[in-house]
Amino acid sequence: MSDTPSIAEPMRVGMLGGTFDPIHNGHLRSAVEVREVLGLNTLHMVPAPQPPLRDTPQVSAAQRLALLKAGIGDTPGLLADDRELQRDGPSYSVDTLAELRQQYGDDVPLVMVIGFDAFLRLAKWDRAEQLFELAHLVVIARPGYQSSWPSALKELVGNREVDSVDVLMQRTRGGMLMLELPSLMAISATYIRERLQAGKSVRYLLPEAVEQAIFYQGLYQSDK
């Protein structure tokens, strides 16, 4: 029996944003598992050209998008979405969610997926209070990792948290779910960039197509 959503089932859509600097197997495996667990028809993977709360990415947005497309390949249900690259200025998730909500309509459950570290900074996001008016929030939790929520975050989330996908999907937006994935990989883009800078192997940390593109274009490597 397939884990992928049936065409006969109601549509569910997700958004996973990030710098993807570069895309790696941790990102992609998480995306596949999130899609399966939530029963999403499509998970939009959205590279941010200029994230407001993070350092400037090392390579251009167009190059990161190309690496993302190479990494996704023909993986069902994952979509490299360039809509934030079409905007000027910083990338705000609330604007992307608003566009997706307009694209899919009001009757489709829409989910924004973020990591736990990003979740702890959520109250600092632009128009954070509007996020729940547009979508659900699913937070990828770290097994065994505990950290207290800032008071502003507690106030923002309120009583929105639910304990299952079924309960979350009873509505189209406004809920929050903490989700532990079965094969969460401890791979970071920072670690990969450091290895590339040092001339060390990144084999099996990235899809082969991404690794080949990085070396062919000389990305993330020193000028020595």
C-alpha positions as CSV (number, residue, x, y, z in Angstrom):
1,M,0.0,0.0,0.0
2,S,1.4,3.4,-1.0
3,D,2.2,6.1,1.6
4,T,1.6,8.8,-0.9
5,P,-1.7,10.7,-0.9
6,S,-4.6,9.3,-3.0
7,I,-6.0,11.5,-5.7
8,A,-9.5,10.8,-4.2
9,E,-8.5,12.3,-0.8
10,P,-8.8,16.0,-0.1
11,M,-5.8,18.0,-1.2
12,R,-3.2,19.0,1.4
13,V,-0.3,21.4,0.7
14,G,2.9,22.2,2.5
15,M,5.6,24.8,2.4
16,L,9.2,24.3,3.6
17,G,11.4,27.4,3.2
18,G,15.1,27.8,3.9
19,T,18.3,29.0,2.5
20,F,19.3,25.5,1.3
21,D,22.9,26.6,1.2
22,P,23.4,24.0,-0.1
23,I,20.5,21.5,-0.2
24,H,21.6,18.2,1.5
25,N,20.2,14.7,2.3
26,G,19.0,15.9,5.7
27,H,16.7,18.5,4.1
28,L,15.5,16.1,1.5
29,R,14.9,13.1,3.7
30,S,13.0,15.4,6.1
31,A,10.9,16.7,3.2
32,V,10.0,13.2,2.1
33,E,9.0,12.1,5.6
34,V,7.0,15.2,6.3
35,R,5.1,14.8,3.1
36,E,4.3,11.1,4.0
37,V,3.3,11.8,7.6
38,L,1.1,14.8,6.8
39,G,-0.4,13.2,3.7
40,L,0.6,16.2,1.5
41,N,-0.1,16.2,-2.2
42,T,2.7,18.8,-2.7
43,L,5.4,20.2,-0.5
44,H,6.7,23.4,-1.9
45,M,10.4,23.8,-1.1
46,V,11.1,27.5,-1.3
47,P,14.6,28.9,-1.3
48,A,15.0,32.3,0.4
49,P,17.1,34.8,-1.5
50,Q,17.7,37.1,1.5
51,P,16.5,35.6,4.8
52,P,15.9,38.5,7.3
53,L,17.2,36.7,10.4
54,R,20.1,34.8,8.9
55,D,23.5,35.5,7.4
56,T,23.6,36.2,3.6
57,P,24.0,32.9,1.8
58,Q,27.3,32.1,0.2
59,V,26.1,31.5,-3.3
60,S,23.4,33.2,-5.4
61,A,19.8,32.4,-5.1
62,A,19.7,31.2,-8.7
63,Q,22.5,28.7,-8.0
64,R,20.9,27.5,-4.8
65,L,17.6,27.0,-6.7
66,A,19.5,25.0,-9.4
67,L,21.0,22.8,-6.7
68,L,17.6,22.3,-5.1
69,K,16.1,21.2,-8.4
70,A,19.0,18.8,-8.9
71,G,18.6,17.4,-5.4
72,I,14.8,16.8,-5.8
73,G,15.2,15.2,-9.2
74,D,12.0,13.1,-9.8
75,T,11.0,12.7,-6.1
76,P,7.2,12.6,-6.1
77,G,5.4,15.5,-4.4
78,L,8.4,17.7,-3.8
79,L,8.5,21.0,-5.8
80,A,11.3,23.5,-6.1
81,D,9.4,26.8,-5.9
82,D,11.2,30.0,-7.0
83,R,8.4,32.5,-6.0
84,E,10.6,34.2,-3.4
85,L,13.3,34.7,-5.9
86,Q,10.9,36.8,-8.0
87,R,10.5,39.4,-5.2
88,D,12.7,42.3,-4.2
89,G,14.1,42.7,-0.7
90,P,14.0,40.3,2.2
91,S,12.0,37.0,2.1
92,Y,9.0,36.9,4.4
93,S,7.2,33.6,4.9
94,V,3.9,35.3,5.5
95,D,3.9,36.7,1.9
96,T,4.7,33.3,0.5
97,L,1.9,31.7,2.5
98,A,-0.5,34.4,1.3
99,E,0.4,33.6,-2.3
100,L,-0.1,29.8,-1.7
101,R,-3.4,30.4,0.0
102,Q,-4.5,32.4,-3.0
103,Q,-3.3,29.8,-5.4
104,Y,-5.0,26.8,-3.6
105,G,-8.1,28.5,-2.1
106,D,-9.5,28.6,1.3
107,D,-10.7,25.0,1.5
108,V,-7.3,23.3,1.3
109,P,-5.2,22.6,4.5
110,L,-2.0,24.6,4.1
111,V,1.0,23.8,6.4
112,M,4.2,25.7,7.0
113,V,7.0,23.3,8.1
114,I,10.0,24.7,10.1
115,G,12.7,23.4,12.3
116,F,12.8,23.7,16.0
117,D,15.6,26.3,16.0
118,A,13.6,28.5,13.6
119,F,10.5,28.0,15.7
120,L,12.2,29.4,18.8
121,R,12.6,32.7,16.9
122,L,9.1,32.7,15.4
123,A,7.8,35.6,17.5
124,K,10.5,37.8,15.8
125,W,9.3,37.0,12.3
126,D,7.6,39.7,10.2
127,R,3.8,39.7,10.9
128,A,4.1,36.5,12.9
129,E,0.6,36.8,14.2
130,Q,-0.7,36.5,10.6
131,L,0.9,33.1,10.0
132,F,-1.8,31.2,11.7
133,E,-4.5,33.1,9.8
134,L,-3.1,31.5,6.6
135,A,-1.7,28.1,7.6
136,H,-1.0,25.4,10.2
137,L,2.5,25.3,11.7
138,V,4.4,22.0,11.9
139,V,7.6,22.1,13.9
140,I,10.3,19.4,13.3
141,A,11.3,18.5,16.8
142,R,14.7,17.1,17.8
143,P,14.4,13.8,19.6
144,G,15.6,14.3,23.2
145,Y,16.1,18.0,22.7
146,Q,14.4,20.3,25.1
147,S,14.5,24.1,25.2
148,S,12.2,26.5,27.0
149,W,10.0,28.7,24.8
150,P,10.5,32.5,25.0
151,S,7.5,34.2,26.6
152,A,6.6,36.0,23.4
153,L,6.5,32.6,21.6
154,K,4.2,31.1,24.2
155,E,1.9,34.1,23.8
156,L,1.9,33.8,20.0
157,V,1.2,30.0,20.0
158,G,-1.4,30.2,22.7
159,N,-3.6,27.1,22.8
160,R,-3.1,26.2,19.1
161,E,-1.0,23.1,19.7
162,V,-2.6,19.7,18.8
163,D,-1.3,16.2,19.4
164,S,-2.0,14.4,16.0
165,V,-2.1,14.9,12.3
166,D,-5.7,13.9,12.2
167,V,-6.7,16.7,14.6
168,L,-4.6,19.2,12.8
169,M,-6.1,18.4,9.4
170,Q,-9.7,18.8,10.6
171,R,-9.2,22.5,9.9
172,T,-7.4,24.3,7.0
173,R,-5.2,26.6,9.2
174,G,-4.5,27.9,12.7
175,G,-3.1,24.8,14.4
176,M,0.4,23.8,15.5
177,L,1.9,20.3,15.7
178,M,5.3,19.2,17.1
179,L,6.5,16.3,14.9
180,E,9.4,13.9,15.4
181,L,10.6,12.3,12.2
182,P,11.8,8.7,12.2
183,S,15.2,9.3,10.5
184,L,16.1,12.9,11.4
185,M,19.7,13.3,10.1
186,A,22.2,15.4,11.9
187,I,23.6,17.0,8.8
188,S,24.1,20.8,8.6
189,A,24.7,23.0,5.6
190,T,27.4,24.8,7.7
191,Y,29.3,21.5,8.2
192,I,29.1,20.8,4.4
193,R,30.4,24.3,3.5
194,E,33.3,23.9,6.0
195,R,34.2,20.5,4.4
196,L,34.1,21.9,0.9
197,Q,36.2,24.9,2.0
198,A,38.8,22.6,3.4
199,G,38.8,20.3,0.4
200,K,37.3,17.4,2.3
201,S,34.8,14.8,1.0
202,V,31.1,15.5,1.2
203,R,30.1,12.2,-0.3
204,Y,26.8,10.8,1.0
205,L,25.9,14.1,2.7
206,L,24.4,15.4,-0.5
207,P,22.7,13.8,-3.5
208,E,25.2,12.8,-6.1
209,A,23.7,15.3,-8.6
210,V,24.1,18.1,-6.1
211,E,27.7,17.1,-5.3
212,Q,28.6,17.0,-9.0
213,A,27.1,20.4,-9.7
214,I,28.9,22.0,-6.8
215,F,32.3,20.7,-8.0
216,Y,31.5,21.5,-11.7
217,Q,30.7,25.1,-10.8
218,G,33.4,25.4,-8.1
219,L,30.8,26.5,-5.4
220,Y,31.7,26.8,-1.7
221,Q,35.3,26.1,-2.3
222,S,38.4,28.1,-1.5
223,D,40.2,30.2,-4.0
224,K,43.5,28.6,-3.2
